[in-house]
Amino acid sequence: MNPPTAARNVDELIDDLATFVTESPSSYHAAAVTAQRLVEAGFTQLGEHQDWPAEPGKYVVVRDGAVLAWILPQAAGPATPLRVLGAHTDSPGFKLKPQSTVTRHGWVQAGVEVYGGPLLNSWLDRELRLAGRLVTRDGATHLAATGPVARIPQLAIHLDRQVNAEGIKLGKQQHTMPVVAVAGSAEAAAEADVLEIVSRAAGVAADQVDGYDVVVADAQPPARFGAQREFLASGRLDNLSSLYAGLQAMLAADTSAAVIPMLAAFDHEELGSASRSGAAGPFLEEVLDRIYEGLEATATQRAQACAGSWHLSADAGHAVHPNYAERHDPANRPLPNAGPLLKINANQRYATDAAGAAMWAQVCRAAGVPTQEFVSNNDLPCGSTIGPLTATRLGLRTVDVGIALLSMHSAREMCGVHDVAHLRDAVTAFFTQELTV
């Protein structure tokens, strides 16, 4: 018997999200894959060094590991407001250091530096990929992604009898270097050179590589599980789940709306966003300058456009953990598949306010999706997002949302499969719905 249409749609969506995550082991891949999918759907990719067209159309531009896409409608004028879906492309983990091949005690290992705030223990005993970008002597940039080539092995319990009682203690320098080979002969060690491995995956010679940004990624494919296959386990759901929902909404948008829909996915959020491709950098503002210059907007009209605009900052949030319920707010208990989160913080770690909450309620009603609130326990510090940064830089009204996860910042996180569809539908309505707020 065939499943209902809604179930089939969710199945197709989650299968495609799994493909998207697998194709996006680094922020550079995520930006490139997003742009490629948009171009295949009729968007025009622009270069920052080019003159940009002013006529209506669908456009996308990539800067390093960030990607911005927008639709300029037929009726766009100098005061046409924006609807921006903000997300980020990077995830916490490890990044290759210079002198990335280290030989110790007969083993060849990858020299890595911790990137952001990963749950270190979650990276143990799993097969790992290397992925990122290489810049060769001719100035060309090459994306590279290996298969499973590395592993961070845990110490056997026979050599650490107290580990279950006292907990595992990992030194970031000493205990997180992945093994890639046994050193063996000089020839074997040369074959196991880490940069050589990555370069082969990119189809370039290692001696031609002048610079690289390469991260470690989980090699295990995403998988559904649960009594009714209602959960998805995957690396990088924080925050490829939001990027994917925004991408799907952009693909569903058209040029007839009285707003400019935009997908803005930034790099380096896990580090604080302070980079040329991060949300604290100039990328979004520079693109908006060029869009409104093409629309011949005056300073007053540009201010009017911003005053009528909304920014939906989409980043993952926390589901209540059944084994650690005391770490969550006692009254707000988000669950997977109960709808995307409206993220609220009195100290502006999230940018949601009353008007933003009302806007989100309108969007979710229009999309026919449930929603739920997230707020932190007062005794625990709250994380933050790109939302307050964009609100501060550009003055756009901003709301923080996202799907609920367990195991956030693990090498393998989990979410509810229906929440991905809920977020996609809500963002689609956000791009097209007439709002009264």
N, C-alpha and C positions, 0 to 999 in steps of 0.2 A: 504494500500500500504506500503511495507517495505521501510525503509529509505535507502539511498545509503550506500554502504559499509563503506565509510569514517565516515559517521555520526554514524553508528552502532558501529564502533570501538571507537569513542569518547565516546559514551554512555557507553560502557563497561568499558572503561578506567576510566571515572569519577565515575561510580558506585564502581569500585574497589578502587579508591583513597578514596572515602567516607568510605568504609569499613576499609581501612588502617588507616585513621585518627581516626575513632571510636575505633579501637583496640589499639591506641597509645596515651592514655591520658597523659602519662608522658614520659620523655626521656628514662627511663628504659624499658617501654613497646615498644617504637619505636625501640630501639636497638634489643630487643628480637624478635619482630614481623619480623623485617628485616632479622635477622639471621634464624628464622624459615622458612620463605619463601625461602630463599636461600638453606637451607638444604633440603627442600622438592624438590628443583629443581636439586639436585645432588651435592651441595657444601658440603665440609667436615668442620664441626665446630671444631676448635682447642682451646685448653686451653693454657693460657700463661705459665703455669707451666710444660707443656709437651715439649718433643722434637718434632720439626716440620719436616714433610717429605720434602725432597728436590726435589722429582719428580714432573713433570708437573701435574696440577690438578686445582680444584676450591676450594678455602678455605675462611673461615670466622672466625673472632675472635671478642668477645665482651669484653669490659672493662667497667663495670658500665653502664653508659648511652650512651656509644660510641660503634660503630661497624665499623670494617674494613673488606672488602671482596676483593679478588683479584683472577685473573685467571693467572696461570703460564702456558704459551703455550708450546707446544712440542719443539719448536725451541728456547726456552729461553736460553740465555747465560749470562755470567757475566757482559756484557755491554748492555743488553736489556733495553730500556727506559720504563718509566712508562707513563700511561695516568690516572691521578687521578681525579675523580669527588669528590669534597669536599662539604660537607653540614653540617648542625647541627640538633640535635634531640630535643633541648629544645625550649620552648616558654615562653614569659613573662606572669606573672600572680601572683600567691600567693603560698606560701609554709607553711606547718604547723610548728608552733613553738613547743618547749618543753612545757609541761603543756598545751596541745592543747585544753583542754576543759575548757571553761570559762562560769560561770553562773552569769548573770547580770539581775536584774530587772525581775526575773521570767523566763528568756530565757536561753537556753543552746546555746552557740556559739562556733565556732571554732576559736582558736587563730592562726592568720596567719601573715606572714611577706611578704612584697612585694618582688617579684622575678623579677629582671630586670626592664624594663620600660613599664609596661602595661598602656593602656588607662583606668584609674580607673573607669570612669563612664560607660564604656561598660560592666562592670561586674555586674551592678545593675539589679535587677529584672529579673534574669534568673536562671534556675535551674542548680545546680552545682554538679559535682562529686568530689570524692577524689581518688587519684591514686598515686602509687609510689611503693617503695620497703620497706620491713620490714626485719630486721635481728633478728633472734631469738637466744635464749641462746645456742642452739647447733651449732651456727655459720652458719646456713642455711639462704639463702636469698629467700624471697617470694615476688612475685609481687602481688599487690592488686589493685583492681579498683571497686569502688562502683557504684551503680546507682545514680540517682539524690537524694541527701540527704541534700543539703544546698542551701541557697539563701542569697544575700545581698540586703535587701529591701531598696528602696529609700524612703526618707521622703515625705509624702503627700504634695501637693501644698498648702493645707489649713494651713499647719504649716510652710510654707516657701513661702510666697506670692511673693517674689521678684526673685524667682529662674529663671524664664524665662527672666527677664530683666537683672539680674546680673550674671547669670550663676551658676552652681552648684559648691560648694566648698567642697571638700572631704578631711578630715584629714586621713592620711594613717593608723594611729593607732585607731582613734576613730570610723571611719565610714566604715571600710572595713571588719569588722568581720562578717562572715556568720552566720545566725541562722540555727540550726539543730533540735531544739525541744523546747517545753515549759517545764520548769523544773518539774512542778507538784510534784509528790511524789518522795521520795528518790529512789524507785525502778525504776520509769520512768527515772529519771535523770541518774541512772547507765546504763540503756539501751541506753541512748543517749550519753554516753561517746564517744568522737570522736575517740580515739584510738581503742576502742572496736568495733566501726562501721567499721573501716578500717580492723581490724584484722579478723572480721567475714567474710569480703569479701575475705580475703586471706586464710581462713580456718585454722587459728591458734588462740591460746588463747592470749588475750591481755597481760596477766601477763608473757608470755614467750617472749615478744618483748623487746629487749635490745636497739634497735636503729631503726630509720625510716627516710626516705626521701620521703615525701608525698606532692604532689601539688594539687591545685584546678584546675579543668578543666570544661569547658562548657559541659553540658549534652545533649544539643540539637543536633540532628544528622545533618550532612551536607545536604544541599538542593540546587537544581538547581532552577534558576528563570530567569526572563527576558522575553522580548517579544518573543524570539525564544529559550528560555531556554539556553542562551549563557553564563550565569554567574553561578558561584558556591559560595555559602556562607558556611563558615566553620570556626571552630576554628583551630588554629595551622597551617594554610597554610604557615606562616612564622615559620618553614621552612620545614614542612613535604612535601610540594609540590616538593621541590628540592630533598629531600631524596627519595621520591617515584619515581620521574623521573630517578634518578640514579639507583635505584633498578630495575626498568623495563629494563633499558639499560644493566645492568649486566646480567639479565636473558636472554637477547637476544644476548649477546656476546658469542664468542666461543674461542677455544684454538688454532686457526690457525693464529692469528695475530702476527706480529713481534714486539708487544709491550706487556706490562703487564697492562691490564685494572684493575683499582682499584676504589672501592667505599669507601670513608673515611668520616664517619658521626660522628661528635664530639658533646660532651655535653658542656653546660655552655657558649655558644657563647653570650647569652644575658647578661652575667655578665662580659665579657671580655676574656673568654676562658682560664683563668689562673687556670688550675686544671690538675690532672693526666689523666683525660679523655677529656680535652679541646684541642683545636688546638694549644694553646701556650705550652702545655705539651709535654711529650716525646713519646706519644703512637705511632704516625705515624713513627717517626724516629726509634723507637725500632723494629717495625714490618719490616720496610725496611732493617734494619741491619740483621734481621734473614733471610729475603728472599735472600738477596745478599750473605750472608754467605753460605746459601745452594747452591748458584750458584758458589761458590768459587771465588768470585770477589776480585780482588786486589783493593787497594785504588784508583789507576788510573782508573781501569775499572768502579768502582762505580761512580767516578766523570764523566766519559764519559756517563754513563747511565743517571745520573742526568742532564747533559748538553743537552741530547736529549729528556728529559721528559717535559710533560706539566701538569699543574694543573688547572682544571676548577673549580673555586670557585662559587658554585651555591647557591644564597640566594635571597630572594624576594626583589623587588624594587618597586618604587612608580609609579602608573599610574597618569596621570594628573587629578586632582580633579575639576570637573566642577564648584563647588561652591567656590573654593579657588584657581583659576587658577593663581593668582598673587604670590602664594607661590612656583611656579614651574619655571624652566628656560623658558624664552619666546620663544626660538627656538626649544627646544626638548620637545615634548609633547607625551609621550608614552600612548598608549591606550590598553585596554584588547583585546585579540584575534588578535593582530597585530604582534605577535611573541615575543620570549623572549628578555630580555633587555641585551645589552652590557653596563656594568656599568663603568663609567669613572670619575676620579677625579684627578685634577692636583696636589693635595697635598698627593696623594698616600693613601687615605682612601680606595680606590679600587686599585688593582694592575695592571689593564689593561694598556698596552702600545701599541705602533704601531704594533709591531710584534704579540702581543696577539690579537689585533683587526683583523689583517690579518688572523691569525689562525682561529678565530671564524667565519670570513666571509667564509673561505674554508669549515668549518664544516657545516655551515648552507646551503651553496650551495649544498654540497653533500647530505644533508638530505632533500633538497627541502622545507625548512621552511623559513619564513620571520624573520627578526630581526629588532630591533630598539634600539636607543641609549638612555641612561639615564645619565643626569648630573644635579647636584644640582643648585638651585638658589644661586648666590654669597652671598646674604644677609642672608642665612640660613646655619647652620652647617650641615655637611654631616655625615651620619652614616658610619660604617665600617663593615668589614666581616672577615672571617677567611683567606681570600686571602692574604693580606699583611703579616699575621702571618706566614703562611706556606712558602711564598716566603722568608721571613727573616730567618726562622729556617733552611730551607733545600736548599735554592737557586733554587728551581724549578721555571721555567717560569710559570707565573700565570695570569689568565684572570678571571675577575669577571662578572658573568651573573646571570640571574634569571627571574622569571615571574613577571609581573606587578600586584600589588595589590592596592585596596583601603581599607581604614580602617586598615592599618598595625598596629599591636600591640593591636588591639581590641580583645575582647573575641571572636569576630566573624568577620573574614576578608572576602574579596571577590576577585575573580579572574575571568578571562575568561577561559571557559572550553577548548577551542582549544589551549590555550597556554600551558596547561599541556602536550598535545600530541606533540606540537612543541618542547618543552624542552626535552621530552623523545627521540624524533627522533634525535635531535641535539646531545644529549649525546651519543646515540647509534653510530652515525657517528664519534663522537670524539673518541670513544673506538676502532674503526676499520679502519677509513679512513687514507690513506697515505697522509701525510702533506708535503708541500714544504717549510714551515717556520721553 
